Amino acid sequence: MSLDFGEGVDRVKIRVLTENTTDITLKTDERFKDKVQQPGPSTVMCWAEHGLAMLFEVTSGDSTHTFLLDAGGPLGSVSNNMKALQIDPSKIEKFILSHGHFDHFGGLNHIINQFSPGTEIIVAKNAFLPKYALMGELLGESIELDREKFEQLQKENKIRQLPGLNKELFNEQIKNNNLKLIETNEPIELASGVWTSGEIETPMKDELSTGLYVQKNGEIVFDDFRDEISIFINVKNKGLVILTGCGHTGIINTVKMAQKLSGIGKVYALIGGYHMNWASKERIDRTIKFLKELNPEILCAMHCSGFNFTARLMNEIPESSVLGIVGTTFTL
């Protein structure tokens, strides 16, 4: 499949609204000052929580469109931080849920009634399926589960069902606020040059995050993340900007999907969750090598990317790597 990304947008501005970290003392790196601004004291009233939400605005000519990818966790930091940063939720044209984990949809309850009537809410079909995660010393492990093994781990409190996105309640909120639900696994054009990924192909199966499961047809099976959605933006004369929620399908698979759908090889920026916190050294080595060869101008690994991986990224590809925290703004 090939999609029409056109000539690309003139500019994209991305602001991190929710992330695991807030820091008013982080200085803007002078090397990136025209592209990446750290927030400083402007986020003194902002909250951090385990989760991610990014507001992104794309501009072409005199036209600007505003979108929100994810809503962070259930504490509602996204709502608090929007107020602190003077962002009006009613200006958001479309909300895109990257996948059905609570640290990405949890804050939606706090802002959904502030969206304007007709705002589109885009989710994948599998986002509503029951999801599970291994716990404790098994966190991130790859264990085949039959019914007996699953029940044993439940009794030992080594696997738990994650807070889920309740479809009935979700549909009721959509209806009550006169919003438009788009439930699809296909790519959607958000604006000229801007697309959702749709269902991300995973030819490299060992790129998939481990330790996470989904209930399908009454069985608990490895989650293959058929609900994972990323954002692909063609920036005129610069290449692709790729935004990821968690990147559970794997950063390499996600980048290759963006290149395939757009027909554009050059990646300008890769921003979001890379989900490498449980990755083996071998996988980290492979991903670092891939990113070196990809050679984007901006690499920003946040939220679930993991300390080991992020440290490697900052040390081995320092010319492109920047930190992203609550309030970090990218102008690309």
Sequence and secondary structure as in RCSB ss.txt:
>XXXX:A:sequence
MSLDFGEGVDRVKIRVLTENTTDITLKTDERFKDKVQQPGPSTVMCWAEHGLAMLFEVTSGDSTHTFLLDAGGPL
GSVSNNMKALQIDPSKIEKFILSHGHFDHFGGLNHIINQFSPGTEIIVAKNAFLPKYALMGELLGESIELDREKF
EQLQKENKIRQLPGLNKELFNEQIKNNNLKLIETNEPIELASGVWTSGEIETPMKDELSTGLYVQKNGEIVFDDF
RDEISIFINVKNKGLVILTGCGHTGIINTVKMAQKLSGIGKVYALIGGYHMNWASKERIDRTIKFLKELNPEILC
AMHCSGFNFTARLMNEIPESSVLGIVGTTFTL
>XXXX:A:secstr
     TT BSEEEEEEEE S   TT    GGGTTTEE  GGGGTT    S  EEEEEEEETTEEEEEEE    TT
 HHHHHHHHTT  GGG  EEE  SS HHHHTTHHHHGGGS TT EEEE GGGGS EEEE GGGTT      HHHH
HHHHHTT EEE     HHHHHHHHHHTT EEEE SS  EEETTEEE  S   SSGGGS SSEEEEETTEEEE   
TT   EEEEETTTEEEEEESS TT HHHHHHHHHHHH    EEEEEEE   TT  HHHHHHHHHHHHHH  SEEE
EETTS HHHHHHHHHHSTTTB    TT EEE 
